[in-house]
Amino acid sequence: MKLLLAITAVVAAYYLQCEAKTFTRCGLVQELRRKNYPESEMRDWVCLVEHESGRRTDIIGPPNRDGSRDHGLFQINDHLWCNDSNIPGKDCHVTCAELRTDDITKACTCARLIFRRQGFYAWYGWINHCKGKPLPDISMC
Ligand SMILES: *[C@@H]1O[C@H](CO)[C@@H](O)[C@H](O)[C@H]1NC(C)=O
């Protein structure tokens, strides 16, 4: 019985993950190039995404101190940028679920808006792990 439960859990976990996507480093670079992210910022974006979400599209972060949460590839905050209901809203005019889909178009647009307002300083993942540090090698991408 325990074994059956364990197998069920593994199978369920597999299917729940089906929707999720983990980009390879070069896959991410290609996708960001397609969205016209400038080449001069590319390694910073890759570094940011790797530290914020591990390049996974479906991630919801643990609650922040103010109770807000961070969503998707860029770990975008629902206090300011997305509405955590089924009605698109806040500054990016999206639902937070739309920032966690495999199609990263909306997440990329929202991340650009955040960047225009605050630069990379909007992301602790970038401040703590990328700013002034060696950036990921994308020369093979
Ligand atoms: C977010 O969604 C709720 C419905 O759950 C809606 O009442 C609210 O106006 C929306 N907020 C924004 C900022 O659009």
The ligand as an SDF file (V2000), in Angstrom:
LIG
                    3D

 14 14  0  0  0  0  0  0  0  0999 V2000
   -7.4540   42.1260   -9.2830 C   0  0  0  0  0  0  0  0  0  0  0  0
   -8.4990   41.2040   -9.3680 O   0  0  0  0  0  0  0  0  0  0  0  0
   -9.6030   41.4750   -8.5310 C   0  0  0  0  0  0  0  0  0  0  0  0
  -10.5930   40.3380   -8.6740 C   0  0  0  0  0  0  0  0  0  0  0  0
  -10.1430   39.2220   -7.9850 O   0  0  0  0  0  0  0  0  0  0  0  0
  -10.2030   42.7880   -8.9090 C   0  0  0  0  0  0  0  0  0  0  0  0
  -11.2800   43.0800   -8.0360 O   0  0  0  0  0  0  0  0  0  0  0  0
   -9.1610   43.8750   -8.8070 C   0  0  0  0  0  0  0  0  0  0  0  0
   -9.6850   45.0930   -9.2860 O   0  0  0  0  0  0  0  0  0  0  0  0
   -7.9220   43.5390   -9.6110 C   0  0  0  0  0  0  0  0  0  0  0  0
   -6.8690   44.4770   -9.2900 N   0  0  0  0  0  0  0  0  0  0  0  0
   -6.2930   45.2300  -10.2020 C   0  0  0  0  0  0  0  0  0  0  0  0
   -5.2330   46.1380   -9.6870 C   0  0  0  0  0  0  0  0  0  0  0  0
   -6.5980   45.2380  -11.3700 O   0  0  0  0  0  0  0  0  0  0  0  0
  1  2  1  0
  1 10  1  0
  2  3  1  0
  3  4  1  0
  3  6  1  0
  4  5  1  0
  6  7  1  0
  6  8  1  0
  8  9  1  0
  8 10  1  0
 10 11  1  0
 11 12  1  0
 12 13  1  0
 12 14  2  0
M  END
$$$$
